[in-house]
Amino acid sequence: MIGVELDGDELIARRRLPATPERVWTAFTTPSGIAAFWGGSHATVPPESVAVALRPGGEFALDTRAPGGAARRLRFVYVSVAAPGELVFDEPLTGLRTTVTIRAAGNGSELTVHLPSATWSRSISRGSGPVTTRASSRP
């Protein structure tokens, strides 16, 4: 892992991965990959709950289930899709915009997840803090 930083009030998470950019892209754009990324100790995401329409204006959506049983459907809209290098998507309820950049680095890839200040600070002010916590802890 390279790290997570706040640049002013922008959140930027970077990680080096031992996988090609194409493989990382697949992990961010397929139901099983999305389920693995969004799931973890804080929630499970059944792969069969993930729907993906990978195109600008298309959506990806998933069901999360917290350890206590609370369930929530998350929905995101793709703004830009440029395989295998960049995804930009919005979370319509909060206005949170996320940019995922994947670049070749040595024998693998560097993954950057970027949340501009205008979107994630607005998300926190609306009471959606867990969205930014999830993004910062799972680059």
Phi, psi and chi 1 to 4 in degrees:
 res  aa     phi    psi   chi1   chi2   chi3   chi4
   1 MET       -  139.2  179.7  166.4  173.4      -
   2 ILE   -89.0  -45.2  -63.4  172.9      -      -
   3 GLY   144.0  175.6      -      -      -      -
   4 VAL  -121.5  134.5  177.9      -      -      -
   5 GLU  -139.7  154.6   64.0 -175.7   78.2      -
   6 LEU  -105.1  120.1  -76.2  173.9      -      -
   7 ASP  -107.4   98.6 -177.4    2.8      -      -
   8 GLY    68.1 -116.1      -      -      -      -
   9 ASP  -119.3   26.6   55.6   -3.2      -      -
  10 GLU   -99.4  136.2  -66.3 -170.2   14.2      -
  11 LEU   -97.0  124.6 -179.3   67.8      -      -
  12 ILE  -131.5  120.7  -56.9  166.5      -      -
  13 ALA  -115.6  130.9      -      -      -      -
  14 ARG  -125.8  143.7  -70.8 -173.2  179.8   88.2
  15 ARG  -147.7  138.2  177.6  173.5  -84.5 -177.1
  16 ARG   -91.8  134.6  -76.7  -97.4  166.7   94.3
  17 LEU  -126.4  140.9  -59.1  167.5      -      -
  18 PRO   -83.6   54.8   31.8  -35.4      -      -
  19 ALA  -148.2  152.6      -      -      -      -
  20 THR   -66.9  157.2   65.2      -      -      -
  21 PRO   -55.8  -35.8  -29.6   38.2      -      -
  22 GLU   -63.9  -39.2  -67.6   78.2   13.1      -
  23 ARG   -69.4  -40.2 -174.4  170.2  173.7 -153.4
  24 VAL   -65.0  -41.6  176.7      -      -      -
  25 TRP   -57.0  -46.1  177.0  -94.3      -      -
  26 THR   -59.6  -39.4  -63.1      -      -      -
  27 ALA   -64.8  -29.3      -      -      -      -
  28 PHE   -91.0   -6.1  -90.4   87.5      -      -
  29 THR  -128.8    8.1   58.6      -      -      -
  30 THR  -119.5  153.5   61.1      -      -      -
  31 PRO   -54.1  -45.5  -31.0   39.1      -      -
  32 SER   -67.7  -37.7   61.2      -      -      -
  33 GLY   -68.2  -43.5      -      -      -      -
  34 ILE   -63.0  -41.9  -69.4  169.1      -      -
  35 ALA   -61.3  -41.7      -      -      -      -
  36 ALA   -67.4  -40.6      -      -      -      -
  37 PHE   -66.1  -47.5  179.7   80.5      -      -
  38 TRP   -81.4  -17.2  -72.5   91.2      -      -
  39 GLY   -87.3  177.8      -      -      -      -
  40 GLY   153.5 -157.5      -      -      -      -
  41 SER   -68.2  -23.8   61.6      -      -      -
  42 HIS   -83.4  -20.2   66.4  -74.2      -      -
  43 ALA  -169.8  155.5      -      -      -      -
  44 THR  -108.2  150.3   57.7      -      -      -
  45 VAL  -130.8  107.7  176.1      -      -      -
  46 PRO   -65.4  125.1  -15.3   26.8      -      -
  47 PRO   -53.9  -33.7  -26.0   34.6      -      -
  48 GLU   -69.0  -12.7   64.9  -84.7    5.9      -
  49 SER   -85.9   -9.5   78.4      -      -      -
  50 VAL   -88.5  127.7 -179.6      -      -      -
  51 ALA  -117.7  135.9      -      -      -      -
  52 VAL  -132.9  125.5  180.0      -      -      -
  53 ALA  -122.1   89.1      -      -      -      -
  54 LEU   -80.2   85.0 -172.1   60.9      -      -
  55 ARG  -166.4  154.1   60.3  178.4  167.0   66.7
  56 PRO   -55.3  130.2  -26.8   36.5      -      -
  57 GLY    89.2  -15.6      -      -      -      -
  58 GLY   -77.5  171.9      -      -      -      -
  59 GLU  -124.9  157.9  -62.3 -176.7   -2.9      -
  60 PHE  -127.5  141.7   74.0   95.4      -      -
  61 ALA  -140.7  152.7      -      -      -      -
  62 LEU  -155.8  155.4   55.3  120.8      -      -
  63 ASP  -101.0  134.2  -66.7  -27.1      -      -
  64 THR  -115.0  146.7   63.5      -      -      -
  65 ARG  -132.1  118.7 -176.2  169.7  -54.7  -79.2
  66 ALA   -73.7  159.5      -      -      -      -
  67 PRO   -54.0  -31.8  -27.3   35.3      -      -
  68 GLY   -79.9   -3.9      -      -      -      -
  69 GLY   105.1  -13.2      -      -      -      -
  70 ALA   -63.5  134.6      -      -      -      -
  71 ALA  -118.2  149.8      -      -      -      -
  72 ARG  -150.7  138.4 -178.7  172.5  175.9 -154.4
  73 ARG   -93.1  124.2 -177.8   82.0  172.7  157.4
  74 LEU  -105.1  142.9  -58.9  178.2      -      -
  75 ARG  -137.7  136.0 -178.4  176.0  148.9  -70.2
  76 PHE  -135.2  149.6  -56.8   87.2      -      -
  77 VAL  -117.7  126.2  177.5      -      -      -
  78 TYR   -70.5  130.2  -69.2  110.8      -      -
  79 VAL   -96.7  -42.4  175.4      -      -      -
  80 SER  -143.2  138.0  174.3      -      -      -
  81 VAL  -133.6  110.5  176.7      -      -      -
  82 ALA  -131.3   85.2      -      -      -      -
  83 ALA   -66.3  144.2      -      -      -      -
  84 PRO   -97.8   32.9   38.3  -35.6      -      -
  85 GLY  -108.2  -28.8      -      -      -      -
  86 GLU  -154.2  137.2 -175.8  176.8   83.1      -
  87 LEU  -124.2  136.3  -73.5  172.6      -      -
  88 VAL  -127.3  128.7  179.8      -      -      -
  89 PHE  -143.3  152.5   52.9   87.2      -      -
  90 ASP  -113.0  149.0  -68.5  -19.1      -      -
  91 GLU  -102.9  106.4 -161.8  -78.3  -36.4      -
  92 PRO   -58.4  -34.0  -22.1   32.0      -      -
  93 LEU   -67.9  -33.9  -67.3  176.9      -      -
  94 THR  -108.4  -16.6   62.1      -      -      -
  95 GLY    79.6    8.5      -      -      -      -
  96 LEU   -67.8  121.3 -177.2   68.5      -      -
  97 ARG  -105.8  133.0  173.1  160.3  -69.9  176.4
  98 THR  -122.3  134.2  -58.5      -      -      -
  99 THR  -115.1  124.5  -59.5      -      -      -
 100 VAL  -110.6  121.9  175.9      -      -      -
 101 THR  -117.7  134.7  -54.1      -      -      -
 102 ILE  -125.5  123.7  -54.2  161.8      -      -
 103 ARG  -131.5  145.8  -68.4 -165.2  170.5   83.7
 104 ALA   -63.4  137.7      -      -      -      -
 105 ALA  -147.5  109.2      -      -      -      -
 106 GLY    59.2 -127.2      -      -      -      -
 107 ASN   -91.7   15.3  -68.4  -30.0      -      -
 108 GLY  -149.3 -136.7      -      -      -      -
 109 SER  -139.4  154.7  -59.5      -      -      -
 110 GLU  -110.4  125.2 -179.4  175.2  -57.3      -
 111 LEU  -105.6  129.2  169.4   67.4      -      -
 112 THR  -123.8  128.8  -57.2      -      -      -
 113 VAL  -113.9  121.4  178.3      -      -      -
 114 HIS  -122.3  127.6  179.9 -124.0      -      -
 115 LEU  -120.1  104.6  -63.0  149.6      -      -
 116 PRO   -62.5  150.3  -19.7   31.1      -      -
 117 SER   -56.7  -40.5   59.9      -      -      -
 118 ALA   -61.2  -29.8      -      -      -      -
 119 THR   -90.2  -47.5   58.7      -      -      -
 120 TRP   -76.1  -31.3   76.7  -89.7      -      -
 121 SER   -69.5  -34.2   60.0      -      -      -
 122 ARG   -66.4  -37.7 -178.2  173.6   55.0 -126.8
 123 SER   -61.7  -44.6  175.0      -      -      -
 124 ILE   -62.5  -42.0  -69.8  171.6      -      -
 125 SER   -65.8  -22.1   71.4      -      -      -
 126 ARG   -88.7   -0.2  -69.4 -177.8 -177.1  167.1
 127 GLY    88.4   21.5      -      -      -      -
 128 SER  -106.0   37.0  -62.3      -      -      -
 129 GLY   -51.1  -39.9      -      -      -      -
 130 PRO   -59.1  -26.5  -26.4   35.4      -      -
 131 VAL   -63.4  -46.0  173.5      -      -      -
 132 THR   -73.6  -31.4   56.3      -      -      -
 133 THR   -64.5  -44.0  -60.5      -      -      -
 134 ARG   -61.2  -45.1 -179.5  175.5   54.6 -109.9
 135 ALA   -66.1  -37.4      -      -      -      -
 136 SER   -74.2  -25.6   66.7      -      -      -
 137 SER   -95.2   -7.9   65.2      -      -      -
 138 ARG  -130.7   61.6  -57.6 -170.9   56.3   76.0
 139 PRO   -68.7      -   20.1  -24.7      -      -
